[in-house]
Amino acid sequence: MIDAPDWRGGLAQWCWAYLGMLRAHPWILHVPISAPPPRRTSSAGWRPACGPRTGSGCSTRCR
C-alpha cells in the first residue's frame, strides 16, 4: 500500500518497493520478454505507480 502525502513521495515509495522485490528475486531480470503484454490486465503490476501521480499537475492524457 502506497501512503504518501504527495505524488513524488508515493512514486518514491513504489520505486523502493519495486527495487526490494527485484533484490529479493534477482532471477526476474533474466526472464526473456519478446513482446508487449497481450492484455491491459497484464500490466496490473505497474498500476500502483500511476496512482501517486494524481495531483502532480499532469493532465490525464500525459499520465
Secondary structure as the mmCIF struct_conf table of DSSP 4:
data_model
#
loop_
_struct_conf.conf_type_id
_struct_conf.id
_struct_conf.beg_label_comp_id
_struct_conf.beg_label_asym_id
_struct_conf.beg_label_seq_id
_struct_conf.end_label_comp_id
_struct_conf.end_label_asym_id
_struct_conf.end_label_seq_id
BEND BEND1 PRO A 5 ASP A 6
HELX_RH_AL_P HELX_RH_AL_P1 TRP A 7 ALA A 24
HELX_RH_3T_P HELX_RH_3T_P1 PRO A 26 HIS A 30
BEND BEND2 VAL A 31 VAL A 31
BEND BEND3 ALA A 35 ALA A 35
BEND BEND4 PRO A 38 ARG A 39
HELX_RH_3T_P HELX_RH_3T_P2 ARG A 40 TRP A 46
HELX_RH_AL_P HELX_RH_AL_P2 ARG A 47 CYS A 50
HELX_RH_3T_P HELX_RH_3T_P3 GLY A 51 ARG A 53
TURN_TY1_P TURN_TY1_P1 THR A 54 GLY A 55
BEND BEND5 SER A 56 GLY A 57
TURN_TY1_P TURN_TY1_P2 THR A 60 CYS A 62
#
